[in-house]
Amino acid sequence: MPSERQIGLRVRLLKNALGLAVFASFFFVPSASAALVVEVDYSGVAAYEAAFQSAANTWQGLLGGYQDGLIVSRSFGSTALENQVLETVRIQASVASIDGAGGTLGQAGFTEFGLDTSGYKLATDGRMQFDSADFGGLTPGQREALILHEMAHVLGFGTLWTDNGVYVNGSGEFTGVNATAVWQTEFGQSGTPDVELSGGVGTANGHWNEFDTGSNFTGITDGLGRDMTFELMTGWLNPNSFISELTLASFRDIGFATTNATAVPEPGSTLLWSVLGLAAESRRRLLKRRLAS
Ligand SMILES: [Zn+2]
């Protein structure tokens, strides 16, 4: 079940396949990792722009950069350059009219990627779109948390797990070695971190697990005594959510450096997250969760 060996094998296979490019990269480019820049190209309702930049600053600070990041190949539309260390993730963000109140709240995910010399698949470009008719009905705290949450998906949380060999869909177990270490030492749990399997497409297989659709404590707490039900990257967000060391460690497992080891509190909210990849989020389910809280 632990995939350390599988990851190692995968890396070797990739390196063999890309051997020539890897050699050329090492020859011409210094290997020092650059500081991560999350660049938001925003359009739409001006009042919300600052919240996107704030979220970008938060993830920049927490993730720091990449362990490797030296790009050896990339998807066709990627803005990353081959043989250079990835520095900037570009996100096109908008809050604009989509289909009026109800229906689609929005969508978010990475759209382009690069592979680095260590074999990590990294998001290089992405997009976040929210319907202004629905977005305006949220509290500022809910909007801020929603943007942070969806930006994490753009950067790879839940969306680049299987491609990086740390999750098998349907297993409910995140097998990355860094997150597993935090799960055992800080959270006092055995085995590997539990992944949500309920909530349907967009929620299952892309978030940390919660019990009873997020309505009860999990009994699983971090070193500061905070219950996982309040974690930002669960399928259901509760008041006073925070970004845990578990989430940061999971980003280490998919290629980030995550220089900051301090979990930070985040604004409270009571939303059901279901935007994952480019799946649409249902306003109906969102409302249901808000009314139930
Ligand atoms: Zn989500």
Boltz pocket constraint, residues with backbone or C-beta under 6 A from the ligand:
constraints:
  - pocket:
      binder: B
      contacts: [[A, 149], [A, 153], [A, 202], [A, 206], [A, 207], [A, 234], [A, 235], [A, 273], [A, 274], [A, 275], [A, 276]]
      max_distance: 6.0
